[in-house]
Amino acid sequence: MHFDVQDEQILKLEQKLKWLAKDAVPFATLKTLNQAVAVVQGRVKATLPKKFTLRNQWTAGSIQIRKARGLDIDRQAAQVGSTALYMAEQEEGFTRRGRGKHGYPVPTAYAGGEGAAKKRTRPIRKAFRMSSIRLARVPRGGLSREQRNVIAVKEAIATRKRFAYLDNGRDKGIYKITGGRSTKKSGWPKGATPHLVWSLSRKVIMTKPHRWFGYHLDRVNEFVPTLYRRALANQLKRLNI
């Protein structure tokens, strides 16, 4: 973070200090930069709960600052931001593309234990994570989509894996199969109900920017002049002026 202040009172204080002490102004700019990033850090952390559903302190803890050092004004720079990659993606928006013939996997509310809710707000349950799911093998050749779906559900029940990949044309994904008994009868197993856990319907997922940082950074110049004026005044006070 750098700043450029054009204020007549501040410029007069600067000029006065430059005549009195060589390092006074660099000390003031150093303190201002470090105070400014601390203010931004505090404001970001305070508004995070309004922007995101925070399940722990990890996201808030990722908001870090790197203080400016040294008295070379041209090289002084302070930084504030998140060390978490996913936070940069939220700020700027991102695109995800599915691999192979399937779409990009998107967890549903059911994966978070929220049933048929429209939006997932809870973490994915361990049993519903991709790494925990095992799908039964289903023959592909010479079968219609409907036939493959029926076989997949039967295999999920028979093998007790209870997960099946179902292709309903427009909607594709990994389903949790509840109810139903293993049977050799043709047709859909009686009582078997599929619940979508991972949607694989879309090849490309585009997420719009969700600004949590830029809003505060854009307003730095609203308080930096005050911080700088105080820092210059403190240098004058230190010099007993």
N, C-alpha and C positions, 0 to 999 in steps of 0.2 A: 504494500500500500504506500502510495506517495500522495502528497497533497500540495496544492498551490493556493495560497491565500492572498487575495487582493483587498486589503482593508487599510484605510489611511492610518488609523490609530496603531494597528499592528506594525505597519511599515515604519512608522516613527519609532516605535519601541525597538524594532530590529536595528535601525540605523544607530540609535543611541547605544545599544549594547555592543555593536560592532566596533565602536570607538573605544569602549571601556574594557572589554574583555574578548579576546579572540575566540574562546571556546564557548561563550555564553549562548549564542544563537544555536550552534550545533547541539548543545545540551538541551535546549528548548525544543528543537525539532525532533530530537531523539525521544524525549519524554512524550511529546504530542503523538507521534506515530504509535508508540507502545500503548498509550492510553486509548487511542482511537480503535485499535484492533481489539482491545479488551472490552470496549463498549459494544462493538459489533458482536463479539463472541457472546456477551451476556444477553443481548437482545435476541440473537438467533436461538440460544438455548431456551429463553423464556417463551418463544413463540412456537417451538417445535411441537409441543403437545397439541396445539391447535391445527397444525398442518398434517401430522401423522398419528397413527395409532402406535404408541411406544409401549413395547412389551417389557423392556428392560432399560438399563442406562447406557447401553452400547452406543446408540445413535447420538445421544447427547454428549457422551464422552469422546466421540470422534471429532467434535468441534474443537480444533486446536489453534493455537497462535504460535507464530515464530517471531520473536521480538527483533526489532532493529538493533544494530550494534555499531559502535564506532562513531567518530565525530566528523567523518567526511560526508557532508550533507548530500553530495551527488550519489553516494553509494548507500545511503541509509534507506532501508526498505523493511517494512513489517508485513507479515502475512497472516491471514485468518481464513479458515475454511475447514472442510471435513476431510479426514484421512480415509474415509470409506468411499470406495468407488461407486457404490449404489446411490450415494447422496449426490454425486456429480450427475449421474444419470437422471435422477429425479429433477434436478435443477434445469437440465438442458433437454430432457426428453430422450427417448431411445427407441431403437428398432430391434426386434428379435425375429430371426428367421428359423423356421423348422428345418431339420436335416432329413435327408432322404425323402421318401414318399409321404411321410406324415407331416402334420402341421406342428407348430411350436406348442409344447405342453403348457397348459395354463391350469393351475389348481382351482377347483371350484369350492364353494362354501362347504360342500359335503366333506371335502378333504380336511377341513378345519373342524369337523364335528358340528357343523351348523345346519345340517339337513338340507332343505331345498331353498335356503335363503339366496337372494339374488347376488349378494356380495360377500366375499370371505373377509372376515375381520380378525380371525384367530390364526395362530400358527398351524401349519400342516401337521396332522397327527402322525406319529412315528409309523403306524401301520399303513398309512396312506402315502408315505414318501415313495418316490420312484424306486429307490434302492431296496425297498421292502416288498415291492410288488413282484409277483411271479405269475406270468401268464401261461396257460396251457396251450400247447401247440394245436393249430387248427389247419387241416388240409386246405389248399387254396385252389388248385386246378379243378375245372369242370363244375364249380358250384356257384350258385347265385349269391348275391350279398345276403339275402334273407336266410339262406341255408347255412352260410358261414356263421351268421349271428347265432342261430339256434344251436349249432354244434359248439360254438365257443361257450355259450351259457351252460350247456350240458357238461362240457369238459370242466368248467370252473366248479360246478357242483360235485361232479364225480371225483375230481382230484382234491377237493376241499380247499383249493386255492382261492376260490370265490372272487376272482378278478377275471374280467374278460375284455378284450378289445372288440368293440362293436362299431360297425359302420352303417349308419342309418341314412346314408346319402349325404345330406347337408351337414348332419351332426356326426362327428366321429370322436371316439375317445376311449379311455379306460374306465370301465364301470365296476362297481362293487355289486355282486349279486347276493341278494338276501332272499331267504325263503326257498322253496322248491326242493324236490328230492331227486336223487339220481334215478334216471329212468331210461329204458331203451325204446320207449314209445316215440313215434314221430311227433314232430311239432314242438312248440315252446313248452318247457317244463311247467307244470301247473304250480302256481304259487310263487314262481321265481320273479323277483323284481330287480331291475337294474337301476343303479344310482350313479350318476356321472361323477367321477372323482377327478379325472384329468381330461380336459377338453383338448382335442387335437384337430379341431376343425379349421383352424386358420394357419396358413403358411407363414404369414407375416403379422407380427404384433407390433403396432406403433403406439407408443405412449407419449402423450403430450407433456410439455414441460410443467413441472409442479414447483414453482419458485418458492424456495424457503430461505434463500441467501441473498440473491440479487436485490431484493426489495430493501434490505438493510444497507447493503453496500452503496446503493444509489443515493442514500440519505446521509452519507458520511459528511458531506460538506455543510450539513445543517448544524453540526456540533463541533467540527474541527476548529473553526475560527475561535470559538470560545475556549477550547482546550489550549490552543496555541497562545492566545492572549494571556491566559493564566500562567502558562509555562514561562513566557517572557517576563511577566511581572515577578514571578518567583526568582528568576535570575537577577533582576534588579534588586530584589529584596536581599538576595544572598550577597550582593555587592554593597549592601547598605546604602542604596540609592533611593 
